[in-house]
Amino acid sequence: MDTGLTDRVVSSFDGAASPRYAEIMRSLVRHLHAFLADVRLTEQEWATAVDFLTRTGQKCDAKRQEFILLSDVLGASMAVIGLNHPTGGTATESTVLGPFFVEGAPEFRNGDDISGGAPGEPCYLHGTIRGPAGEPVGGALIDVWQSDETGNYDVQYPDLDRPRGRGRLRADENGRYRFWSVHPEAYPIPHDGPVGELLTAAGRGPMRPAHVHFKVAAPGYRTLITHIFAAGDKYLDSDAVFGVRESLIVDFEHHEPGPAPDGSHRDTPFSTATFDIALSTVDVE
C-alpha cells in the first residue's frame, strides 16, 4: 500500500474549518486505506461496492431509508448508540430508531386507541415514566409506532392515506401513560433492495422479533429512543439489526374476552403489557 498516498490524503484536511470534521475525516481515510490493503480489494470489487452504495441511495425516498437499514444490519446503529448511551445505571436502555419513525404523528389522549384500524389483536400498553431519583416525569412526550399483525408499518401501504399504529401522547402528572394498539408481531425488514442482497449473500435472515417503538422526551432529561420486545419471540437471538437488549424484553399477557385494566369490557381476546421507563438527566454522561 502506498503510505505516501494515505499521508497526502490525510493532510488534505489540514485546512478544514472544523477541527472535529478534520479529525473524523483523517481517521476515516486511514481506516479506509488500511481496509483496502488488508483485503487487497480488486478494481471490480470496488466498482461493485460503488454500485451497491449508488443503488442504496436510489432506494431511499420519503417512506423508506435504505441507508438506515444498511447501518442497522451492519451493527453500526447499535455501535453508535452504545458509544452515546452506554449501558448500566438506572436509565432504560436505548436501541435503534429504525427506518419507520415519522415526525408529526397524530396526537392522542392517555387511554386512547392509536391503532387507527390496523389489523391485529387489541393490546393495552401502560407504564410510568420516572427520572433517576424515582421522580415521576409528568407531561413527558411519548411517540409510539409499530407494525400490524402482517408485519407492515402504515407507511409501507402505498394506498393508505392515514397513520395507523403510531401516535404521540403525554404522560399524566404522575408520569403514567396508557394506550390501546395491536399486539406486535415479528416481521422482516424490507429486503427487496441492496440491503436484502447483502443479507442473502451473508446467509442471514431479515427477521426482527416482535416489538413496539418508543421515543420519550421531557425538558431536563435525555431523549430516550427504545423498543420493548415480546418475551418468547423466536427471533430474539437473531434480530437482523442487533437491537435486542435483555432489559427490554417484556411479557405480553393474553386475556380472553372480559374486563380490561382500564375498566372497559372487551368482546374479543386481547393482551396487556407493562413497560416502566426511566429517563436520565441531560448532564449525565
TAURWO-V263153 format. One record per residue. N is the residue number from 0. RES is the residue in one letter. OMEGA is omega as a letter, one per 40 degrees, with the letter a starting at -180 (none if undefined). NEAR is the number of other ideal C-beta (glycine too) atoms within 10 Angstrom. D_FIRST is the distance of its C-alpha to the first C-alpha in Angstrom with 1 decimal. Layout:
n = {N | N}
res = {RES | RES}
omega = {OMEGA | OMEGA}
near = {NEAR | NEAR}
d_first = {D_FIRST | D_FIRST}
This chain:
n = {0 | 1 | 2 | 3 | 4 | 5 | 6 | 7 | 8 | 9 | 10 | 11 | 12 | 13 | 14 | 15 | 16 | 17 | 18 | 19 | 20 | 21 | 22 | 23 | 24 | 25 | 26 | 27 | 28 | 29 | 30 | 31 | 32 | 33 | 34 | 35 | 36 | 37 | 38 | 39 | 40 | 41 | 42 | 43 | 44 | 45 | 46 | 47 | 48 | 49 | 50 | 51 | 52 | 53 | 54 | 55 | 56 | 57 | 58 | 59 | 60 | 61 | 62 | 63 | 64 | 65 | 66 | 67 | 68 | 69 | 70 | 71 | 72 | 73 | 74 | 75 | 76 | 77 | 78 | 79 | 80 | 81 | 82 | 83 | 84 | 85 | 86 | 87 | 88 | 89 | 90 | 91 | 92 | 93 | 94 | 95 | 96 | 97 | 98 | 99 | 100 | 101 | 102 | 103 | 104 | 105 | 106 | 107 | 108 | 109 | 110 | 111 | 112 | 113 | 114 | 115 | 116 | 117 | 118 | 119 | 120 | 121 | 122 | 123 | 124 | 125 | 126 | 127 | 128 | 129 | 130 | 131 | 132 | 133 | 134 | 135 | 136 | 137 | 138 | 139 | 140 | 141 | 142 | 143 | 144 | 145 | 146 | 147 | 148 | 149 | 150 | 151 | 152 | 153 | 154 | 155 | 156 | 157 | 158 | 159 | 160 | 161 | 162 | 163 | 164 | 165 | 166 | 167 | 168 | 169 | 170 | 171 | 172 | 173 | 174 | 175 | 176 | 177 | 178 | 179 | 180 | 181 | 182 | 183 | 184 | 185 | 186 | 187 | 188 | 189 | 190 | 191 | 192 | 193 | 194 | 195 | 196 | 197 | 198 | 199 | 200 | 201 | 202 | 203 | 204 | 205 | 206 | 207 | 208 | 209 | 210 | 211 | 212 | 213 | 214 | 215 | 216 | 217 | 218 | 219 | 220 | 221 | 222 | 223 | 224 | 225 | 226 | 227 | 228 | 229 | 230 | 231 | 232 | 233 | 234 | 235 | 236 | 237 | 238 | 239 | 240 | 241 | 242 | 243 | 244 | 245 | 246 | 247 | 248 | 249 | 250 | 251 | 252 | 253 | 254 | 255 | 256 | 257 | 258 | 259 | 260 | 261 | 262 | 263 | 264 | 265 | 266 | 267 | 268 | 269 | 270 | 271 | 272 | 273 | 274 | 275 | 276 | 277 | 278 | 279 | 280 | 281 | 282 | 283 | 284}
res = {M | D | T | G | L | T | D | R | V | V | S | S | F | D | G | A | A | S | P | R | Y | A | E | I | M | R | S | L | V | R | H | L | H | A | F | L | A | D | V | R | L | T | E | Q | E | W | A | T | A | V | D | F | L | T | R | T | G | Q | K | C | D | A | K | R | Q | E | F | I | L | L | S | D | V | L | G | A | S | M | A | V | I | G | L | N | H | P | T | G | G | T | A | T | E | S | T | V | L | G | P | F | F | V | E | G | A | P | E | F | R | N | G | D | D | I | S | G | G | A | P | G | E | P | C | Y | L | H | G | T | I | R | G | P | A | G | E | P | V | G | G | A | L | I | D | V | W | Q | S | D | E | T | G | N | Y | D | V | Q | Y | P | D | L | D | R | P | R | G | R | G | R | L | R | A | D | E | N | G | R | Y | R | F | W | S | V | H | P | E | A | Y | P | I | P | H | D | G | P | V | G | E | L | L | T | A | A | G | R | G | P | M | R | P | A | H | V | H | F | K | V | A | A | P | G | Y | R | T | L | I | T | H | I | F | A | A | G | D | K | Y | L | D | S | D | A | V | F | G | V | R | E | S | L | I | V | D | F | E | H | H | E | P | G | P | A | P | D | G | S | H | R | D | T | P | F | S | T | A | T | F | D | I | A | L | S | T | V | D | V | E}
omega = {a | a | i | i | a | a | a | i | i | a | i | i | a | a | a | a | a | i | a | i | i | i | a | a | i | i | i | a | a | a | i | a | i | i | a | i | a | a | a | a | i | i | i | i | i | i | i | i | i | i | i | a | i | a | i | i | a | i | a | i | a | a | a | a | a | i | i | i | i | i | a | a | i | i | a | a | a | i | i | i | i | i | a | i | a | i | a | a | a | a | i | a | i | i | a | i | a | a | a | i | i | i | i | i | a | a | a | i | i | i | a | i | a | a | a | a | i | i | i | i | i | a | i | a | a | i | a | i | a | i | a | i | a | a | i | i | i | i | i | a | a | i | i | i | a | i | i | a | i | i | a | i | a | a | i | i | a | a | a | a | a | i | i | i | i | i | i | i | a | i | i | a | i | i | a | i | i | i | i | i | i | a | a | i | i | a | i | i | i | a | i | a | a | i | i | i | i | a | i | a | a | a | a | i | a | a | i | i | a | a | i | i | i | i | a | a | i | i | i | a | i | i | a | i | a | i | i | a | a | i | i | i | a | a | a | a | a | i | a | a | i | a | a | i | a | a | a | i | a | i | i | a | i | i | i | i | a | a | i | a | a | i | i | i | a | a | i | i | a | i | i | i | i | i | i | a | i | i | i | i | a | a | i | i | none}
near = {11 | 9 | 9 | 8 | 11 | 18 | 13 | 11 | 16 | 17 | 11 | 13 | 16 | 8 | 7 | 14 | 6 | 10 | 8 | 8 | 11 | 16 | 12 | 13 | 16 | 18 | 11 | 13 | 19 | 14 | 10 | 12 | 18 | 11 | 10 | 14 | 13 | 9 | 8 | 8 | 13 | 9 | 7 | 8 | 12 | 11 | 10 | 12 | 11 | 10 | 11 | 14 | 14 | 11 | 14 | 19 | 10 | 11 | 19 | 15 | 8 | 7 | 14 | 15 | 20 | 21 | 15 | 20 | 28 | 20 | 19 | 24 | 21 | 14 | 14 | 14 | 21 | 20 | 12 | 12 | 20 | 13 | 8 | 10 | 17 | 12 | 12 | 6 | 11 | 13 | 22 | 23 | 19 | 22 | 26 | 23 | 18 | 21 | 22 | 22 | 17 | 14 | 5 | 8 | 19 | 14 | 12 | 17 | 10 | 15 | 16 | 15 | 15 | 24 | 20 | 17 | 11 | 23 | 12 | 18 | 16 | 19 | 22 | 24 | 24 | 18 | 19 | 19 | 29 | 21 | 19 | 14 | 7 | 10 | 11 | 16 | 21 | 14 | 13 | 23 | 15 | 22 | 20 | 21 | 24 | 29 | 25 | 24 | 15 | 12 | 16 | 18 | 25 | 22 | 18 | 16 | 15 | 6 | 4 | 15 | 6 | 9 | 18 | 24 | 26 | 23 | 21 | 17 | 22 | 17 | 24 | 18 | 9 | 12 | 22 | 15 | 23 | 19 | 21 | 21 | 25 | 25 | 23 | 30 | 20 | 18 | 22 | 15 | 21 | 18 | 19 | 10 | 17 | 21 | 27 | 18 | 14 | 17 | 18 | 12 | 8 | 9 | 6 | 13 | 15 | 18 | 17 | 28 | 24 | 24 | 28 | 24 | 23 | 24 | 17 | 23 | 16 | 20 | 9 | 10 | 20 | 18 | 13 | 23 | 19 | 25 | 27 | 25 | 26 | 22 | 14 | 11 | 20 | 10 | 19 | 18 | 8 | 13 | 23 | 20 | 21 | 17 | 23 | 20 | 17 | 9 | 11 | 18 | 17 | 19 | 11 | 22 | 13 | 11 | 17 | 8 | 11 | 10 | 10 | 15 | 12 | 14 | 7 | 11 | 8 | 16 | 8 | 9 | 13 | 22 | 19 | 19 | 19 | 16 | 18 | 13 | 21 | 19 | 25 | 17 | 12 | 10 | 7 | 12 | 5}
d_first = {0.0 | 3.8 | 5.9 | 8.7 | 8.5 | 8.7 | 11.5 | 13.2 | 13.5 | 14.7 | 17.2 | 18.5 | 20.5 | 22.3 | 25.3 | 25.8 | 29.5 | 28.9 | 27.3 | 26.9 | 25.1 | 22.7 | 22.1 | 21.5 | 19.2 | 17.0 | 16.8 | 16.2 | 13.2 | 11.6 | 12.7 | 11.8 | 8.1 | 8.3 | 10.5 | 8.7 | 6.0 | 9.3 | 11.3 | 9.1 | 11.2 | 13.0 | 14.5 | 17.8 | 16.9 | 15.7 | 18.9 | 20.9 | 19.6 | 20.6 | 23.9 | 24.5 | 24.2 | 26.3 | 29.0 | 28.9 | 29.9 | 32.5 | 34.1 | 34.8 | 38.3 | 41.1 | 41.8 | 38.4 | 35.0 | 32.4 | 29.6 | 31.8 | 32.1 | 28.3 | 28.0 | 30.9 | 29.8 | 26.3 | 28.2 | 26.7 | 30.3 | 31.6 | 28.8 | 29.6 | 33.3 | 32.7 | 31.1 | 33.9 | 36.8 | 36.4 | 38.9 | 41.8 | 44.9 | 47.7 | 46.1 | 45.6 | 42.0 | 39.9 | 38.1 | 36.6 | 38.3 | 37.6 | 37.7 | 41.5 | 42.7 | 44.8 | 46.1 | 49.8 | 51.1 | 54.9 | 56.7 | 59.0 | 61.5 | 61.3 | 62.6 | 61.9 | 60.4 | 57.0 | 56.5 | 58.0 | 59.2 | 55.9 | 56.8 | 56.8 | 58.9 | 60.0 | 58.2 | 59.3 | 56.7 | 57.7 | 56.7 | 56.8 | 54.2 | 54.2 | 52.4 | 51.2 | 54.7 | 56.2 | 57.6 | 58.1 | 56.0 | 58.6 | 57.6 | 54.0 | 52.5 | 51.3 | 49.3 | 49.5 | 48.1 | 47.8 | 48.0 | 51.3 | 52.4 | 50.6 | 47.2 | 47.0 | 46.9 | 49.2 | 46.5 | 45.6 | 49.1 | 49.0 | 52.8 | 53.3 | 54.5 | 54.8 | 52.9 | 53.5 | 52.4 | 51.2 | 52.9 | 53.2 | 56.0 | 56.8 | 57.8 | 61.4 | 62.6 | 62.1 | 58.5 | 59.5 | 58.2 | 59.2 | 58.8 | 59.2 | 56.6 | 55.7 | 54.4 | 50.6 | 49.2 | 45.8 | 44.0 | 40.7 | 38.3 | 38.0 | 36.0 | 36.8 | 33.6 | 29.8 | 30.0 | 32.6 | 30.2 | 27.6 | 30.4 | 31.6 | 28.3 | 28.0 | 31.6 | 32.6 | 35.9 | 36.6 | 39.5 | 40.3 | 43.3 | 46.4 | 46.1 | 47.4 | 45.4 | 46.6 | 45.7 | 48.0 | 48.4 | 50.9 | 51.2 | 50.1 | 48.0 | 44.5 | 44.2 | 43.7 | 41.9 | 42.6 | 44.1 | 46.8 | 46.2 | 49.1 | 49.7 | 49.7 | 47.4 | 45.6 | 42.3 | 42.1 | 39.6 | 37.4 | 37.3 | 34.7 | 33.6 | 33.9 | 36.6 | 39.3 | 40.5 | 43.4 | 45.4 | 45.4 | 47.1 | 50.7 | 53.7 | 55.3 | 59.0 | 60.8 | 64.4 | 67.1 | 69.1 | 71.0 | 70.7 | 67.3 | 66.2 | 66.9 | 70.5 | 70.2 | 71.3 | 68.8 | 70.2 | 67.1 | 64.7 | 62.2 | 59.7 | 59.1 | 56.3 | 56.1 | 53.0 | 53.5 | 50.8 | 49.9 | 48.2 | 46.6 | 47.4 | 45.0 | 44.6 | 43.3 | 39.6}
